[in-house]
């Protein structure tokens, strides 16, 4: 998946999910929920939102039944917000908030981050920024704070702050973590922000870097198509992926 070959990864992800459903692979119940959300994330990248939504719902049902930690609700609600299921994300936030242990930083930050993602889906950038402010989240959640800060900053016209957050996220390493997808999308954010600001040379260069990084990726990936259109809009030559 790091190389953008989501299509080739799907059979393997499906097999992991099925093995965990049957208990063959062992592991904790949270491992099945994580596998479901990882497969949903890959399907979202491929544009298959309907099937992704079904997997998110399955993970949520298991999370509610299994008394999952608030951070698991965060990841499910974040994906819901990304695909436009705002009501589902709001309900997930309600369920998450009921499980927060006061004084437990990871729980409180999970609630703050999902609040921000819900507000972003509602196009309420100031409220999203207010939810996460300028503090640093726990290490595992900091990449998501940077992603939310970047998106909310851009939505509210605070492009310097948005660029700073996206640049920091792009310069880190979050492969094989729950923040992997947002980390990989950070480079595309930088290109989009430069284009919105009217800095077409910077936007072209950023789109080209993104497309070069994903040269071996599946050609049908949503973000890859977005980058190709962005490069064309900013006057660059279209770069075609190898697959």
C-alpha positions as CSV (number, residue, x, y, z in Angstrom):
1,X,0.0,0.0,0.0
2,X,2.9,2.3,0.6
3,X,3.6,2.2,-3.2
4,X,-0.1,2.8,-4.0
5,X,-0.9,-0.8,-5.1
6,X,-4.2,-0.9,-3.2
7,X,-5.8,-3.2,-5.7
8,X,-3.1,-5.9,-5.2
9,X,-3.4,-5.4,-1.4
10,X,-7.1,-6.0,-1.3
11,X,-7.1,-9.8,-1.5
12,X,-4.5,-9.9,1.3
13,X,-6.5,-7.5,3.5
14,X,-9.7,-9.4,2.8
15,X,-8.0,-12.7,3.8
16,X,-6.7,-11.1,7.1
17,X,-10.2,-9.9,7.9
18,X,-11.8,-13.3,7.2
19,X,-9.2,-15.2,9.3
20,X,-9.7,-12.8,12.2
21,X,-13.5,-13.2,11.8
22,X,-13.2,-16.9,12.2
23,X,-10.6,-16.6,15.0
24,X,-8.0,-18.5,13.0
25,X,-5.4,-15.8,13.1
26,X,-5.7,-15.4,16.9
27,X,-5.1,-12.0,18.4
28,X,-7.3,-9.7,20.4
29,X,-10.8,-8.5,19.3
30,X,-9.3,-5.1,18.6
31,X,-7.2,-6.7,15.9
32,X,-10.3,-7.6,13.8
33,X,-11.6,-4.1,14.2
34,X,-8.3,-2.6,13.1
35,X,-8.2,-5.0,10.1
36,X,-11.7,-3.9,9.1
37,X,-10.8,-0.2,9.3
38,X,-7.6,-0.7,7.4
39,X,-9.4,-2.5,4.6
40,X,-12.1,0.3,4.6
41,X,-9.3,2.9,4.4
42,X,-7.9,1.2,1.3
43,X,-11.3,1.0,-0.3
44,X,-11.8,4.7,0.3
45,X,-8.5,5.4,-1.5
46,X,-9.9,3.3,-4.4
47,X,-13.2,5.2,-4.5
48,X,-15.2,2.2,-3.2
49,X,-17.0,4.1,-0.5
50,X,-20.1,1.9,-0.3
51,X,-18.2,-1.3,0.6
52,X,-15.9,0.8,2.9
53,X,-18.9,2.1,4.7
54,X,-20.1,-1.5,5.4
55,X,-16.8,-2.4,6.9
56,X,-16.8,0.7,9.1
57,X,-20.2,-0.2,10.3
58,X,-19.1,-3.7,11.1
59,X,-16.1,-2.4,13.1
60,X,-18.3,0.0,14.9
61,X,-20.8,-2.7,15.9
62,X,-17.9,-4.8,17.3
63,X,-16.5,-1.8,19.1
64,X,-19.7,-1.0,20.8
65,X,-20.3,-4.7,21.8
66,X,-16.7,-5.1,22.9
67,X,-16.3,-1.9,25.0
68,X,-13.5,-0.6,22.7
69,X,-11.2,2.2,23.7
70,X,-12.1,5.7,22.7
71,X,-9.3,5.9,20.1
72,X,-10.9,3.1,18.1
73,X,-14.1,5.1,17.9
74,X,-11.9,8.0,16.7
75,X,-10.5,6.1,13.8
76,X,-14.0,4.8,12.7
77,X,-15.5,8.2,13.1
78,X,-12.7,9.8,11.2
79,X,-13.3,7.6,8.2
80,X,-17.0,8.3,8.4
81,X,-16.4,12.0,8.2
82,X,-14.0,11.5,5.3
83,X,-16.7,9.8,3.2
84,X,-19.4,12.3,4.1
85,X,-21.3,10.3,6.7
86,X,-21.6,13.2,9.0
87,X,-24.5,11.9,11.1
88,X,-22.6,8.6,11.6
89,X,-19.5,10.5,12.7
90,X,-21.6,12.6,15.1
91,X,-23.1,9.4,16.6
92,X,-19.6,7.9,16.9
93,X,-18.5,11.1,18.7
94,X,-21.3,10.6,21.1
95,X,-20.4,7.0,21.8
96,X,-16.7,8.0,22.1
97,X,-17.4,10.8,24.6
98,X,-19.3,8.5,26.9
99,X,-16.2,6.3,27.2
100,X,-13.7,9.1,27.9
101,X,-11.9,8.6,31.3
102,X,-11.4,12.1,32.7
103,X,-7.7,13.0,33.0
104,X,-6.7,10.3,30.5
105,X,-4.9,12.3,27.8
106,X,-5.4,9.8,24.9
107,X,-9.1,9.6,25.6
108,X,-9.6,13.3,25.8
109,X,-7.6,13.9,22.6
110,X,-9.6,11.2,20.8
111,X,-12.7,13.2,21.6
112,X,-11.1,16.5,20.6
113,X,-9.8,15.1,17.3
114,X,-13.1,13.5,16.3
115,X,-14.9,16.7,17.2
116,X,-12.5,18.5,14.8
117,X,-13.1,16.0,12.0
118,X,-16.9,16.3,12.4
119,X,-16.7,20.1,12.3
120,X,-14.5,19.9,9.2
121,X,-17.2,17.7,7.6
122,X,-19.7,20.3,8.5
123,X,-17.5,23.0,7.0
124,X,-17.1,24.7,10.4
125,X,-13.3,25.4,10.3
126,X,-13.2,27.8,13.3
127,X,-14.9,25.2,15.5
128,X,-12.5,22.5,14.3
129,X,-9.5,24.6,15.2
130,X,-11.0,25.4,18.6
131,X,-11.3,21.7,19.3
132,X,-7.6,21.0,18.8
133,X,-6.0,24.4,19.4
134,X,-2.2,24.7,19.3
135,X,-1.4,22.0,21.9
136,X,0.5,18.8,21.0
137,X,-1.5,15.6,21.1
138,X,-0.1,12.2,22.4
139,X,2.5,10.9,19.9
140,X,0.2,8.3,18.2
141,X,-2.5,11.0,17.7
142,X,-0.3,13.9,16.8
143,X,-0.3,13.1,13.0
144,X,-4.1,13.3,13.0
145,X,-3.9,16.6,14.9
146,X,-1.5,18.0,12.2
147,X,-3.9,16.7,9.4
148,X,-6.9,18.3,11.1
149,X,-5.0,21.6,11.7
150,X,-3.9,21.7,8.1
151,X,-7.4,21.1,6.7
152,X,-9.1,23.5,9.1
153,X,-6.4,26.2,8.5
154,X,-6.8,26.0,4.8
155,X,-10.6,26.0,5.0
156,X,-10.5,29.2,7.1
157,X,-7.9,30.9,4.9
158,X,-5.0,30.5,7.4
159,X,-2.7,29.1,4.7
160,X,0.6,29.8,6.6
161,X,-0.5,27.6,9.5
162,X,-2.0,25.1,7.1
163,X,1.2,24.8,5.1
164,X,3.3,24.5,8.3
165,X,1.2,21.7,9.7
166,X,1.1,19.8,6.3
167,X,4.9,20.2,5.8
168,X,5.6,18.9,9.3
169,X,3.3,15.9,8.7
170,X,4.8,15.2,5.2
171,X,8.3,15.2,6.7
172,X,7.5,12.5,9.3
173,X,7.3,8.7,8.9
174,X,4.0,7.0,9.8
175,X,3.9,3.9,7.6
176,X,1.9,1.0,9.0
177,X,0.2,3.2,11.6
178,X,-3.4,4.4,12.0
179,X,-2.2,7.7,10.6
180,X,-0.7,6.3,7.5
181,X,-3.3,7.5,5.1
182,X,-3.3,11.1,6.3
183,X,0.5,11.1,6.3
184,X,0.6,9.9,2.7
185,X,-2.0,12.6,1.7
186,X,0.1,15.4,3.3
187,X,2.1,16.0,0.1
188,X,-1.1,16.4,-1.9
189,X,-2.3,18.9,0.7
190,X,0.8,21.0,0.1
191,X,0.1,21.1,-3.7
192,X,-3.5,22.0,-3.2
193,X,-2.7,24.8,-0.7
194,X,-0.1,26.3,-3.1
195,X,-2.6,26.2,-5.9
196,X,-5.4,27.9,-3.8
197,X,-2.9,30.6,-2.9
198,X,-2.2,31.2,-6.6
199,X,1.5,30.0,-6.4
200,X,1.3,28.0,-9.5
201,X,5.0,27.1,-9.8
202,X,5.0,25.7,-6.3
203,X,1.8,23.9,-6.9
204,X,3.1,22.3,-10.1
205,X,6.3,21.2,-8.4
206,X,4.3,19.7,-5.5
207,X,1.9,17.9,-7.8
208,X,4.8,16.5,-9.8
209,X,6.6,15.3,-6.6
210,X,3.4,13.6,-5.5
211,X,2.8,11.9,-8.8
212,X,6.5,10.9,-9.1
213,X,6.2,9.2,-5.7
214,X,3.1,7.3,-6.8
215,X,4.5,6.4,-10.3
216,X,4.0,2.7,-9.6
217,X,0.5,3.2,-8.1
218,X,-2.8,1.9,-9.3
219,X,-4.1,4.5,-11.9
220,X,-7.6,4.5,-10.4
221,X,-6.7,5.9,-6.9
222,X,-8.8,8.9,-6.1
223,X,-5.9,11.0,-4.8
224,X,-3.8,10.1,-7.8
225,X,-6.5,11.3,-10.2
226,X,-6.9,14.5,-8.1
227,X,-3.2,15.2,-8.4
228,X,-3.2,14.6,-12.2
229,X,-6.1,17.0,-12.6
230,X,-4.3,19.5,-10.3
231,X,-1.1,19.3,-12.4
232,X,-3.1,19.9,-15.6
233,X,-4.9,22.9,-14.0
234,X,-1.6,24.5,-13.0
235,X,-0.1,24.2,-16.5
236,X,2.0,21.1,-16.0
237,X,2.4,18.0,-18.3
238,X,0.3,15.1,-17.1
239,X,2.2,12.3,-15.5
240,X,0.8,8.8,-16.0
241,X,1.2,6.2,-13.4
242,X,2.8,2.9,-14.5
243,X,-0.1,0.8,-13.5
